Amino acid sequence: MSELAELYAADLTGAGWLKSSYTSGDRACVEVADIPGLPAIAVRDSKNTDIPAARVSRTAWSAFLAAVADGALTPAAR
């Protein structure tokens, strides 16, 4: 089984979802959870929890968070 297939085969039923302390007043935010048994993270929309969560390796998640903290990601031009 490929790494990606393994990530999406994992059961998130008992995952401990965490919501950011920066959640807006309308509660629109993302939630993250460790994927049980894998070095990976699941990410979902807190207002649409029935939509399947995106899943990424811990390495990819750490790189994303570092890029955000460094200001390396900028909004796309509209």
C-alpha positions in Angstrom: 0.0 0.0 0.0 1.3 3.5 -0.8 1.9 6.1 1.9 -1.0 8.2 0.5 -3.3 5.2 0.5 -2.3 4.3 4.0 -3.1 7.9 5.2 -6.6 7.8 3.7 -7.3 4.2 4.9 -6.7 5.2 8.5 -9.8 5.4 10.7 -10.3 8.9 12.2 -13.3 7.9 14.3 -11.4 8.2 17.6 -9.2 11.1 16.5 -8.8 14.0 19.0 -9.6 17.0 16.9 -8.1 20.4 18.0 -9.4 23.8 16.9 -7.2 26.8 16.7 -7.4 29.4 19.5 -7.6 32.0 16.6 -11.0 30.7 15.5 -13.2 33.6 14.3 -16.4 34.7 15.9 -18.5 32.7 13.5 -16.4 29.6 14.6 -15.1 29.2 11.0 -11.8 27.5 11.3 -9.9 24.3 10.6 -9.3 21.4 13.0 -6.3 19.2 13.1 -5.8 15.7 14.6 -3.0 13.2 14.8 -3.8 10.1 12.6 -3.7 7.2 15.0 -0.8 4.9 14.4 0.8 7.0 11.7 3.3 9.9 11.6 0.6 12.1 10.0 -1.9 14.8 10.5 -5.6 15.1 9.4 -7.0 18.6 8.7 -10.7 19.4 8.3 -13.2 22.3 8.0 -14.7 22.8 11.5 -18.1 23.8 10.0 -18.2 20.9 7.5 -17.0 17.9 9.5 -18.8 15.4 7.2 -16.4 16.3 4.4 -13.4 14.0 4.4 -10.3 15.4 6.1 -7.2 16.2 4.1 -4.2 14.1 5.3 -0.5 14.9 5.2 2.7 13.6 6.7 4.0 15.2 9.9 7.0 16.4 7.8 4.7 18.2 5.3 2.6 19.7 8.1 5.7 21.0 9.9 7.0 22.5 6.7 3.6 24.2 6.1 3.5 25.7 9.6 7.1 26.9 9.3 6.3 28.6 6.0 3.3 30.3 7.6 5.3 31.4 10.6 8.1 32.8 8.4 5.6 34.7 6.2 6.6 32.8 3.2 3.0 32.3 2.1 1.2 35.3 0.8 -2.4 35.5 -0.4 -3.0 35.0 -4.1 -3.7 38.1 -6.1 -7.4 38.5 -6.9 
